[in-house]
Amino acid sequence: MMVNFVAPAQAKDSTTMIYAATFGTVAETGQRWGYCARQAARGLNSRIHAVGDGADWIQRQCQEVFQKQGNFLCDFYHVSEYLGAAAPSCRPSRPDAWRKTQPKRLRVGAVQKVMEALASHLEPEGTTDLEAPVRNGYRYLNNRLGWLDYPGTLALSLPIGSGMIESGHRHVLQARFKKAGTAWLPEHADRIAHLRVLRANHLWASFWN
């Protein structure tokens, strides 16, 4: 499996971001993620807080690479997108009010109330996924109940969103790879990605010297 992945890591209370990137396999992605954490001062007693969109492979890599040190959290804004899509079906008369209430519940740990709010409006069996935003949201949350500890995360002053990852994709990779008229072979893209990471990590001069 070929993936395009930027793995940023940052020590708590630090302003220094460490990046790694790969167009390689899932296993290679995990290895580079672990490298990032080590460069960002991961120690034997460190706790690793990982945020992602809830994709199973990302959570599995978090578990495999960081083991008991790692804790995975679903990106709050990704979850909110599912709830936003379900809002018109759950409360047609006031979708904006419903859309605002559910994230507030998640922030205080009232996940069950969100699940109940979705469950009472599930689409009939046989409805396709394209026409079933409530079912999609319910299934997404139900499959990730262990990765929704937003109140505990906020209490530790840790991020609940993946903004640093999205930002890293934009300025580390996309600024180079998405120029008009460009196309890349996978092996060439992977080499350029490594150079972009060296530059982002302020290691450009030391690499060439």
C-alpha positions, 0 to 999 in steps of 0.5 A: 500500500502506498501512502502520502503521509506527513508525520509531525511531532512536537514536545509539549510546551515546545514550539519546535515541530519535527517532520517526517514524510513518506510515499511508502508503505504503512509500515514505513509510515509508522517507522517515520512516525516513531523517528519523529517522536524520538527527535521531539524528545520521546523518552522511556517515560513519555506519553505520546498523544496522537491525533488523526482522522480515525482511519484504522491503519493510523490507529494501528500504527500508533499502537504498534509504534508507541505501544503503551506510551501511545494514546490515540484521539479522533480529530475533533473537527473530523468528527464534527463534519460527520455530525454536521452532515447528519444535522439536517436529518436529525433536526430539519427545523433547526439544523444549526442548533443541533449541529452546535449542540453535539460537539459541545456534548463531546467536549464534556464527555457526553458521547452517549447523548450524541449517540442517542441523538443520532440513533433516533434518526437512523435511516431505514435499512436499504438506504445507501451510504450516500443517502444515509448521513445519520447512519454514517455518523453513528457508525463512525462514532460507534466504531471509535468510542475509545478514541473520543476522550476530549475532556481528558485531553483538554484537561491536559492542555493537549490538542484535539484537532489535527491542525498541525498535520494539515498545516504540515501537508500544505507547507512541507509537501503540497507547496512543492508537489501541487504546483501547476502542471507537475506530475510525479513518479512514486519513487521520485516523489518519495525522494523529494519528500525526504528533501522537503523534510530536511528543509522543514527540520532545518537540517538542509545545510548539515545534510549537504555538509 
